[in-house]
Amino acid sequence: MFREGLLLTAMLLLVIPASLSQQGLYGPPIPENTALLRVVNADDSQISHSVDIGYLSIKNIPFKEITPYRPISQGIYIASTASLQSEVILQPGAYYTIVLDHQGITSFRDEAHTDPARTQLYLYNLSSIPEISLTTTDGEIMVIEGVKKQSSSMVLVNPVPVQFQVVWNNDRTLSLPPIRLERGESFSIFVIGSTFEPAVVVQQAEVRMD
């Protein structure tokens, strides 16, 4: 069992040579002087939200919904909902996740996925749980450790058949739906809600240029 665990760890986490084309990891290249952003509705009051960020307007985002990344010109904007406002600074060529909840608007700068041989996993702690980690479902492999509340962390893994769970307080677990890891793809894992009733949402990254 110990040797099997070591083998799985090596298969999942060790670096393998990149031999595929870099083009199309998220989609078409980002236009010059442009950022890409997506919006997450993490408001556990479970109401839909609309948000305006400069000239970009996204309407009626349901609870636990994650929009695709969309292009927006670099600059300083005010992100606003019906009741909240926050300044957002967008750098050219960067990816951003904008989170809406009942307490405010939070922005995350996401690291671009540029390794065509591996899968990117992003873990976002949007819950009230002080700290969460991502492991394999058998608990043998720590994949992402110690993501504090209102923060995120990323890891690159090899596309091997394995399933994951979110853990906290040493003995609390939250199962993830099956993820089919593929080369060059990126998956985001969002943990939303209270310590007593957390929910998990998994989404494969998508860019929409229209």
Secondary structure, 3 states (H helix, E strand, C coil): CHHHHHHHHHHHHCCCCCCCCCCCCCCCCCCCCEEEEEEEECCCCCCCEEEEECCEEEEEECCCCECCEEEEECEEEEEECCCCEEEEEECCCCEEEEEEECCEEEEEEECCCCCCCCEEEEEEEEECCCEEEEEECCCCCEEEEEEECCEEEEEEECCCCCCEEEEECCCEEEECCCCCCCCCCEEEEEEEECCCCEEEEEEECCECCC
